[in-house]
Amino acid sequence: MSEFMKKVIFPVAASVFLSVLFYPLCLENGQCDYLKLWMFMGIPFGVHRMFLWIVPKGFDIGGTVGVMVMNLLVGGVIGGVILAWRLVMAI
């Protein structure tokens, strides 16, 4: 039972929770921008992988913020792919 919960229930529940949480942020003129939603939903799944690759140190404040934003964007894309893969594997 725990393997079923770890492989099926948790990814589906996490994706539903994240989509409900980030859906209002992705509305533009009453329509959802699904690319933004996909990236926002992928941030929790992929950002910890990005901070292992590019650690912002030795920059000024602008460079540090730029590297952090780049980490969030690329981590969101990587996490979106990981989330999609986990949902496909859950099905």
The first five atom37 places (N, CA, C, CB, O) and aatype in JSON, in Angstrom:
{
  "aatype": [12, 15, 6, 13, 12, 11, 11, 19, 9, 13, 14, 19, 0, 0, 15, 19, 13, 10, 15, 19, 10, 13, 18, 14, 10, 4, 10, 6, 2, 7, 5, 4, 3, 18, 10, 11, 10, 17, 12, 13, 12, 7, 9, 14, 13, 7, 19, 8, 1, 12, 13, 10, 17, 9, 19, 14, 11, 7, 13, 3, 9, 7, 7, 16, 19, 7, 19, 12, 19, 12, 2, 10, 10, 19, 7, 7, 19, 9, 7, 7, 19, 9, 10, 0, 17, 1, 10, 19, 12, 0, 9],
  "atom_mask": [
    [1, 1, 1, 1, 1],
    [1, 1, 1, 1, 1],
    [1, 1, 1, 1, 1],
    [1, 1, 1, 1, 1],
    [1, 1, 1, 1, 1],
    [1, 1, 1, 1, 1],
    [1, 1, 1, 1, 1],
    [1, 1, 1, 1, 1],
    [1, 1, 1, 1, 1],
    [1, 1, 1, 1, 1],
    [1, 1, 1, 1, 1],
    [1, 1, 1, 1, 1],
    [1, 1, 1, 1, 1],
    [1, 1, 1, 1, 1],
    [1, 1, 1, 1, 1],
    [1, 1, 1, 1, 1],
    [1, 1, 1, 1, 1],
    [1, 1, 1, 1, 1],
    [1, 1, 1, 1, 1],
    [1, 1, 1, 1, 1],
    [1, 1, 1, 1, 1],
    [1, 1, 1, 1, 1],
    [1, 1, 1, 1, 1],
    [1, 1, 1, 1, 1],
    [1, 1, 1, 1, 1],
    [1, 1, 1, 1, 1],
    [1, 1, 1, 1, 1],
    [1, 1, 1, 1, 1],
    [1, 1, 1, 1, 1],
    [1, 1, 1, 0, 1],
    [1, 1, 1, 1, 1],
    [1, 1, 1, 1, 1],
    [1, 1, 1, 1, 1],
    [1, 1, 1, 1, 1],
    [1, 1, 1, 1, 1],
    [1, 1, 1, 1, 1],
    [1, 1, 1, 1, 1],
    [1, 1, 1, 1, 1],
    [1, 1, 1, 1, 1],
    [1, 1, 1, 1, 1],
    [1, 1, 1, 1, 1],
    [1, 1, 1, 0, 1],
    [1, 1, 1, 1, 1],
    [1, 1, 1, 1, 1],
    [1, 1, 1, 1, 1],
    [1, 1, 1, 0, 1],
    [1, 1, 1, 1, 1],
    [1, 1, 1, 1, 1],
    [1, 1, 1, 1, 1],
    [1, 1, 1, 1, 1],
    [1, 1, 1, 1, 1],
    [1, 1, 1, 1, 1],
    [1, 1, 1, 1, 1],
    [1, 1, 1, 1, 1],
    [1, 1, 1, 1, 1],
    [1, 1, 1, 1, 1],
    [1, 1, 1, 1, 1],
    [1, 1, 1, 0, 1],
    [1, 1, 1, 1, 1],
    [1, 1, 1, 1, 1],
    [1, 1, 1, 1, 1],
    [1, 1, 1, 0, 1],
    [1, 1, 1, 0, 1],
    [1, 1, 1, 1, 1],
    [1, 1, 1, 1, 1],
    [1, 1, 1, 0, 1],
    [1, 1, 1, 1, 1],
    [1, 1, 1, 1, 1],
    [1, 1, 1, 1, 1],
    [1, 1, 1, 1, 1],
    [1, 1, 1, 1, 1],
    [1, 1, 1, 1, 1],
    [1, 1, 1, 1, 1],
    [1, 1, 1, 1, 1],
    [1, 1, 1, 0, 1],
    [1, 1, 1, 0, 1],
    [1, 1, 1, 1, 1],
    [1, 1, 1, 1, 1],
    [1, 1, 1, 0, 1],
    [1, 1, 1, 0, 1],
    [1, 1, 1, 1, 1],
    [1, 1, 1, 1, 1],
    [1, 1, 1, 1, 1],
    [1, 1, 1, 1, 1],
    [1, 1, 1, 1, 1],
    [1, 1, 1, 1, 1],
    [1, 1, 1, 1, 1],
    [1, 1, 1, 1, 1],
    [1, 1, 1, 1, 1],
    [1, 1, 1, 1, 1],
    [1, 1, 1, 1, 1]
  ],
  "atom_positions": [
    [[0.82, -1.2, 0.0], [0.0, 0.0, 0.0], [0.86, 1.26, 0.0], [-0.93, 0.0, 1.21], [0.5, 2.24, -0.65]],
    [[1.98, 1.26, 0.7], [2.8, 2.47, 0.74], [3.45, 2.74, -0.61], [3.87, 2.34, 1.83], [3.65, 3.9, -0.97]],
    [[3.78, 1.7, -1.37], [4.35, 1.89, -2.7], [3.32, 2.53, -3.63], [4.84, 0.55, -3.28], [3.66, 3.4, -4.44]],
    [[2.07, 2.11, -3.52], [0.99, 2.7, -4.31], [0.81, 4.17, -3.96], [-0.32, 1.94, -4.1], [0.63, 5.01, -4.85]],
    [[0.85, 4.48, -2.68], [0.68, 5.89, -2.27], [1.85, 6.73, -2.75], [0.54, 6.0, -0.75], [1.66, 7.86, -3.18]],
    [[3.07, 6.19, -2.67], [4.25, 6.95, -3.05], [4.32, 7.18, -4.56], [5.51, 6.23, -2.58], [4.76, 8.24, -5.0]],
    [[3.89, 6.21, -5.34], [4.02, 6.31, -6.79], [2.79, 6.88, -7.49], [4.31, 4.96, -7.36], [2.9, 7.41, -8.6]],
    [[1.61, 6.78, -6.86], [0.38, 7.22, -7.54], [-0.31, 8.35, -6.8], [-0.58, 6.04, -7.68], [-0.53, 9.42, -7.38]],
    [[-0.64, 8.15, -5.55], [-1.45, 9.12, -4.81], [-0.72, 10.43, -4.59], [-1.87, 8.53, -3.47], [-1.28, 11.5, -4.83]],
    [[0.53, 10.39, -4.13], [1.24, 11.62, -3.83], [1.5, 12.49, -5.06], [2.54, 11.3, -3.17], [1.26, 13.7, -4.98]],
    [[1.97, 11.96, -6.2], [2.14, 12.84, -7.37], [0.82, 13.44, -7.88], [2.79, 12.07, -8.5], [0.78, 14.61, -8.27]],
    [[-0.25, 12.65, -7.87], [-1.54, 13.17, -8.33], [-2.06, 14.23, -7.36], [-2.57, 12.03, -8.47], [-2.55, 15.28, -7.79]],
    [[-1.96, 13.96, -6.06], [-2.42, 14.94, -5.07], [-1.58, 16.21, -5.12], [-2.37, 14.33, -3.66], [-2.12, 17.31, -4.99]],
    [[-0.27, 16.07, -5.31], [0.59, 17.25, -5.4], [0.27, 18.07, -6.64], [2.06, 16.83, -5.42], [0.25, 19.3, -6.57]],
    [[0.02, 17.42, -7.76], [-0.29, 18.17, -8.98], [-1.64, 18.87, -8.87], [-0.29, 17.24, -10.19], [-1.79, 20.0, -9.35]],
    [[-2.62, 18.23, -8.25], [-3.93, 18.88, -8.05], [-3.79, 20.07, -7.11], [-4.97, 17.88, -7.49], [-4.33, 21.14, -7.39]],
    [[-3.07, 19.9, -6.01], [-2.88, 21.0, -5.06], [-2.14, 22.16, -5.71], [-2.1, 20.51, -3.83], [-2.54, 23.31, -5.55]],
    [[-1.07, 21.87, -6.45], [-0.3, 22.95, -7.09], [-1.1, 23.64, -8.18], [0.99, 22.4, -7.67], [-0.98, 24.85, -8.36]],
    [[-1.9, 22.89, -8.93], [-2.7, 23.53, -9.97], [-3.77, 24.45, -9.37], [-3.36, 22.48, -10.87], [-4.04, 25.52, -9.92]],
    [[-4.38, 24.03, -8.27], [-5.37, 24.9, -7.6], [-4.68, 26.12, -7.0], [-6.12, 24.11, -6.5], [-5.25, 27.21, -7.01]],
    [[-3.47, 25.94, -6.49], [-2.74, 27.04, -5.86], [-2.27, 28.07, -6.88], [-1.55, 26.49, -5.09], [-2.37, 29.28, -6.63]],
    [[-1.76, 27.62, -8.03], [-1.15, 28.54, -9.0], [-2.09, 28.97, -10.12], [0.06, 27.9, -9.58], [-1.73, 29.85, -10.9]],
    [[-3.26, 28.38, -10.23], [-4.18, 28.74, -11.32], [-4.54, 30.23, -11.33], [-5.45, 27.91, -11.22], [-4.54, 30.83, -12.41]],
    [[-4.85, 30.84, -10.19], [-5.17, 32.28, -10.25], [-4.01, 33.16, -10.71], [-5.64, 32.75, -8.9], [-4.23, 34.25, -11.25]],
    [[-2.78, 32.71, -10.51], [-1.62, 33.5, -10.96], [-1.44, 33.45, -12.47], [-0.36, 33.01, -10.28], [-0.76, 34.3, -13.05]],
    [[-2.02, 32.46, -13.11], [-1.81, 32.25, -14.54], [-2.96, 32.75, -15.4], [-1.59, 30.79, -14.81], [-2.96, 32.53, -16.61]],
    [[-3.94, 33.4, -14.81], [-5.06, 33.92, -15.59], [-4.69, 35.24, -16.24], [-6.3, 34.09, -14.7], [-4.2, 36.16, -15.58]],
    [[-4.94, 35.33, -17.54], [-4.74, 36.57, -18.29], [-5.98, 36.8, -19.13], [-3.43, 36.51, -19.18], [-6.27, 36.01, -20.03]],
    [[-6.7, 37.85, -18.86], [-7.93, 38.18, -19.57], [-8.95, 37.05, -19.52], [-7.61, 38.52, -21.02], [-9.65, 36.79, -20.5]],
    [[-9.02, 36.38, -18.4], [-9.99, 35.31, -18.22], [-9.58, 33.96, -18.78], [0.0, 0.0, 0.0], [-10.35, 33.0, -18.68]],
    [[-8.38, 33.86, -19.37], [-7.91, 32.59, -19.91], [-6.61, 32.2, -19.23], [-7.72, 32.68, -21.45], [-5.8, 33.06, -18.86]],
    [[-6.42, 30.92, -19.06], [-5.25, 30.41, -18.37], [-4.08, 30.26, -19.35], [-5.55, 29.07, -17.69], [-4.24, 29.73, -20.45]],
    [[-2.91, 30.74, -18.95], [-1.67, 30.52, -19.7], [-1.06, 29.22, -19.16], [-0.67, 31.75, -19.56], [-0.42, 29.22, -18.11]],
    [[-1.25, 28.13, -19.9], [-0.86, 26.82, -19.41], [0.65, 26.62, -19.35], [-1.46, 25.76, -20.28], [1.12, 25.78, -18.58]],
    [[1.42, 27.37, -20.13], [2.87, 27.28, -20.04], [3.34, 27.8, -18.68], [3.53, 28.06, -21.18], [4.2, 27.19, -18.04]],
    [[2.79, 28.92, -18.25], [3.12, 29.46, -16.92], [2.7, 28.49, -15.82], [2.44, 30.82, -16.71], [3.45, 28.25, -14.88]],
    [[1.5, 27.95, -15.97], [1.01, 27.0, -14.96], [1.9, 25.78, -14.89], [-0.43, 26.58, -15.28], [2.19, 25.29, -13.79]],
    [[2.34, 25.27, -16.02], [3.23, 24.12, -16.06], [4.56, 24.44, -15.37], [3.47, 23.69, -17.51], [5.09, 23.62, -14.62]],
    [[5.1, 25.64, -15.62], [6.37, 26.01, -14.99], [6.19, 26.23, -13.49], [6.94, 27.28, -15.64], [7.04, 25.8, -12.71]],
    [[5.11, 26.88, -13.08], [4.87, 27.08, -11.65], [4.7, 25.75, -10.93], [3.64, 27.95, -11.43], [5.2, 25.57, -9.82]],
    [[3.99, 24.82, -11.55], [3.78, 23.51, -10.93], [5.07, 22.71, -10.87], [2.72, 22.73, -11.69], [5.21, 21.85, -10.0]],
    [[6.0, 22.97, -11.76], [7.25, 22.23, -11.77], [8.3, 22.74, -10.81], [0.0, 0.0, 0.0], [9.27, 22.04, -10.53]],
    [[8.12, 23.95, -10.28], [9.14, 24.52, -9.39], [9.43, 23.63, -8.18], [8.7, 25.88, -8.93], [10.6, 23.4, -7.9]],
    [[8.43, 23.13, -7.45], [8.78, 22.28, -6.29], [9.47, 20.97, -6.66], [7.53, 21.97, -5.5], [10.18, 20.39, -5.84]],
    [[9.26, 20.49, -7.88], [9.86, 19.23, -8.29], [11.26, 19.39, -8.86], [8.98, 18.56, -9.29], [12.02, 18.42, -8.88]],
    [[11.63, 20.58, -9.33], [12.9, 20.71, -10.02], [13.87, 21.73, -9.49], [0.0, 0.0, 0.0], [15.03, 21.74, -9.9]],
    [[13.44, 22.6, -8.6], [14.33, 23.68, -8.17], [15.49, 23.16, -7.31], [13.53, 24.72, -7.4], [16.58, 23.71, -7.38]],
    [[15.27, 22.15, -6.53], [16.36, 21.64, -5.7], [17.46, 21.02, -6.55], [15.84, 20.61, -4.69], [18.61, 20.94, -6.11]],
    [[17.15, 20.58, -7.75], [18.17, 20.08, -8.66], [19.0, 21.23, -9.25], [17.52, 19.25, -9.78], [20.2, 21.06, -9.5]],
    [[18.38, 22.36, -9.47], [19.11, 23.49, -10.06], [20.07, 24.13, -9.07], [18.13, 24.53, -10.56], [21.14, 24.59, -9.47]],
    [[19.74, 24.17, -7.79], [20.63, 24.8, -6.83], [21.86, 23.95, -6.55], [19.88, 25.07, -5.53], [22.79, 24.41, -5.9]],
    [[21.88, 22.72, -7.04], [23.1, 21.93, -6.97], [24.03, 22.25, -8.13], [22.76, 20.44, -6.97], [25.24, 22.09, -8.01]],
    [[23.47, 22.71, -9.27], [24.27, 23.0, -10.44], [24.87, 24.4, -10.4], [23.43, 22.83, -11.68], [26.08, 24.55, -10.58]],
    [[24.05, 25.4, -10.17], [24.5, 26.79, -10.23], [24.22, 27.44, -8.87], [23.8, 27.57, -11.39], [23.07, 27.74, -8.55]],
    [[25.27, 27.65, -8.1], [25.14, 28.27, -6.78], [25.57, 29.72, -6.92], [25.98, 27.51, -5.69], [26.69, 29.99, -7.34]],
    [[24.69, 30.68, -6.56], [25.04, 32.09, -6.72], [25.96, 32.58, -5.61], [23.78, 32.94, -6.76], [25.5, 32.88, -4.51]],
    [[27.26, 32.65, -5.9], [28.18, 33.25, -4.93], [29.24, 34.02, -5.71], [28.84, 32.15, -4.02], [29.6, 33.67, -6.83]],
    [[29.71, 35.06, -5.11], [30.71, 35.9, -5.75], [30.11, 36.93, -6.7], [0.0, 0.0, 0.0], [30.86, 37.58, -7.43]],
    [[28.79, 37.1, -6.7], [28.13, 38.09, -7.55], [27.7, 39.27, -6.68], [26.92, 37.47, -8.29], [27.64, 39.16, -5.46]],
    [[27.4, 40.4, -7.33], [26.76, 41.48, -6.62], [25.27, 41.15, -6.47], [26.96, 42.84, -7.37], [24.84, 40.06, -6.85]],
    [[24.49, 42.06, -5.92], [23.09, 41.76, -5.64], [22.3, 41.5, -6.92], [22.45, 42.91, -4.85], [21.44, 40.63, -6.95]],
    [[22.58, 42.25, -7.98], [21.88, 42.05, -9.25], [22.23, 40.7, -9.89], [0.0, 0.0, 0.0], [21.35, 40.02, -10.42]],
    [[23.49, 40.32, -9.83], [23.89, 39.03, -10.38], [23.32, 37.87, -9.58], [0.0, 0.0, 0.0], [22.94, 36.85, -10.16]],
    [[23.27, 38.02, -8.26], [22.7, 36.97, -7.42], [21.22, 36.78, -7.7], [22.92, 37.29, -5.94], [20.75, 35.65, -7.81]],
    [[20.49, 37.9, -7.8], [19.06, 37.81, -8.1], [18.85, 37.22, -9.49], [18.38, 39.21, -7.99], [17.93, 36.42, -9.69]],
    [[19.68, 37.59, -10.45], [19.57, 37.04, -11.8], [19.81, 35.54, -11.83], [0.0, 0.0, 0.0], [19.09, 34.81, -12.51]],
    [[20.82, 35.08, -11.1], [21.09, 33.64, -11.06], [19.96, 32.9, -10.35], [22.44, 33.37, -10.35], [19.6, 31.8, -10.75]],
    [[19.4, 33.51, -9.29], [18.28, 32.87, -8.58], [17.06, 32.77, -9.5], [17.92, 33.67, -7.3], [16.38, 31.74, -9.5]],
    [[16.77, 33.81, -10.27], [15.62, 33.77, -11.19], [15.86, 32.74, -12.29], [15.38, 35.17, -11.81], [14.95, 32.01, -12.67]],
    [[17.1, 32.68, -12.79], [17.4, 31.67, -13.8], [17.24, 30.26, -13.22], [18.83, 31.86, -14.34], [16.74, 29.37, -13.89]],
    [[17.66, 30.07, -11.96], [17.48, 28.78, -11.3], [16.0, 28.43, -11.19], [18.12, 28.8, -9.91], [15.61, 27.28, -11.41]],
    [[15.16, 29.41, -10.85], [13.72, 29.14, -10.75], [13.11, 28.8, -12.1], [13.01, 30.35, -10.16], [12.29, 27.89, -12.2]],
    [[13.51, 29.52, -13.15], [12.95, 29.25, -14.48], [13.36, 27.88, -15.01], [13.39, 30.33, -15.47], [12.52, 27.1, -15.45]],
    [[14.64, 27.59, -14.95], [15.11, 26.3, -15.46], [14.64, 25.17, -14.55], [16.65, 26.29, -15.57], [14.31, 24.09, -15.03]],
    [[14.61, 25.41, -13.24], [14.08, 24.41, -12.32], [12.61, 24.15, -12.55], [0.0, 0.0, 0.0], [12.16, 23.01, -12.4]],
    [[11.86, 25.17, -12.91], [10.45, 24.98, -13.23], [10.25, 24.14, -14.48], [0.0, 0.0, 0.0], [9.33, 23.32, -14.53]],
    [[11.1, 24.34, -15.48], [11.0, 23.54, -16.71], [11.38, 22.09, -16.42], [11.9, 24.13, -17.82], [10.68, 21.16, -16.83]],
    [[12.49, 21.89, -15.71], [12.92, 20.54, -15.37], [11.86, 19.86, -14.49], [14.28, 20.56, -14.64], [11.51, 18.7, -14.72]],
    [[11.36, 20.58, -13.51], [10.34, 20.03, -12.63], [9.04, 19.75, -13.35], [0.0, 0.0, 0.0], [8.34, 18.79, -13.0]],
    [[8.69, 20.56, -14.35], [7.49, 20.29, -15.13], [7.61, 18.99, -15.9], [0.0, 0.0, 0.0], [6.64, 18.24, -16.02]],
    [[8.8, 18.72, -16.42], [9.02, 17.45, -17.13], [8.96, 16.29, -16.14], [10.38, 17.47, -17.86], [8.38, 15.25, -16.43]],
    [[9.57, 16.47, -14.97], [9.54, 15.42, -13.95], [8.11, 15.17, -13.48], [10.43, 15.8, -12.75], [7.71, 14.02, -13.31]],
    [[7.35, 16.24, -13.26], [5.95, 16.08, -12.84], [5.14, 15.36, -13.91], [5.32, 17.44, -12.53], [4.34, 14.48, -13.6]],
    [[5.33, 15.74, -15.17], [4.61, 15.06, -16.24], [4.99, 13.58, -16.31], [4.89, 15.74, -17.59], [4.13, 12.73, -16.51]],
    [[6.27, 13.28, -16.13], [6.71, 11.89, -16.15], [6.09, 11.1, -14.98], [8.24, 11.81, -16.08], [5.65, 9.97, -15.16]],
    [[6.06, 11.7, -13.79], [5.46, 11.02, -12.65], [3.96, 10.78, -12.84], [5.7, 11.82, -11.39], [3.43, 9.75, -12.41]],
    [[3.29, 11.73, -13.47], [1.86, 11.53, -13.73], [1.63, 10.45, -14.78], [1.23, 12.85, -14.2], [0.68, 9.67, -14.68]],
    [[2.49, 10.39, -15.79], [2.38, 9.33, -16.79], [2.65, 7.98, -16.14], [3.36, 9.57, -17.98], [1.95, 7.01, -16.42]],
    [[3.63, 7.91, -15.28], [3.92, 6.65, -14.59], [2.81, 6.28, -13.6], [5.26, 6.76, -13.85], [2.6, 5.09, -13.34]],
    [[2.11, 7.26, -13.05], [1.0, 6.96, -12.15], [-0.17, 6.36, -12.91], [0.56, 8.22, -11.42], [-0.91, 5.53, -12.37]],
    [[-0.34, 6.78, -14.16], [-1.44, 6.23, -14.97], [-1.08, 4.82, -15.37], [-1.73, 7.1, -16.23], [-1.85, 4.16, -16.06]]
  ]
}
